[in-house]
Each structure stands twice: as structure tokens, then as C-alpha cells.
Amino acid sequence: MADKELTTLLSLINHRQDRLASACKEIADWIDRQGDVPVAGKIRDSLKAVEADEVLVKKTLTSLNVERPLPRFR
């Protein structure tokens, strides 16, 4: 798979992961307002793993976006 295709795929996965995390946060907030703080806390704890991976994912995407010159052979 070419770098461009891989970058596109990873960007799409990252975007969808961000949207799912956002939706889960909204659900946790709603559950919290309903008074079930322990369940809301479990959702937020699960989201911490997603947030922890965000730095690595963005670093990987950035490294793939760099146009690498072809090696020069002499």
C-alpha cells in the first residue's frame, strides 16, 4: 500500500475515532446528569485509552505526510 493510501486510510480512521469518542463523551455527560456517576466514570475511563493513543496516531500521520525523496544511488 502506498504512503498516500495509507495516510488517507489512517486519517479516516482517526477522524471516525474522534467522532466516536466525542459521542461517547456526550453519552457519559448525559448519564452523569441522570445521576449514574459510576457508569459515566467507566465510560470516561475507557476513553482515556483513546486519548492516550491520539499523540501516537497524529505523529504517525505526520510522518507519513512528509514527501520523502527517492534515494539516490551512485
N, C-alpha and C positions, 0 to 999 in steps of 0.2 A: 504494500500500500504506500503510495506517495505521501510525502510530508504534508502537502496541501490537503489531500483527502483525510489524512489522519487529524490534521488540525481542525478541519471542518467538523468531523465526527466528534472529536473531543469537545469542541466549542458547543455543539448542540447538546451533548450530554451534560456539560457544565451548566448551560442555560436551563435545561429542564430540571436539573438537580436544585438549582437556585429557586426555581418556581415552586417545586415541591416542598422545599424547606420553608419557604415563605407561607405556603398554605398550611403546613403543619404548625407553624408559629401562631397563625391566626386561630387554628383549631384549639391549640393549647391555651391561648388567651380566652377564648370563648368558654372552654371547660373551666378555667380558673374563675371566671365571672359566675359560673353556675355553682361554684362552691366546692368543686372536687380538686383541690390543690394537689394532692398526691399524684393523680393521673396527669395533670398538666405538667407537673415536675418531671414525670417519667418521659413525657414527650420531649420536653426541653433537654433532658439529659441525653436522649437519643440523638438529638440534633447537634449536640456538641461534637460528635464524631464527624459529622458532615462539615461543620465549620472548621474543624482542625485540619481536614484534608484540603480545604479551599486554597491555602497557600501553595501546597504542592501542585495542585491542579493548575493554578494560574502560572506557576513557574514553568511547568511542563509546556503549557500552551505558548507561553512567551518564547521558550527556547525553540519550539517548532516553527514559530512565525518568522524567525530570523532567516533571511535568504543566505544560504551557505554557498560560497563559491565552489566550483568544481576543483578538485585537487589538481595541481599542476605536476605533471610527470616530465622528467627530463631524461 
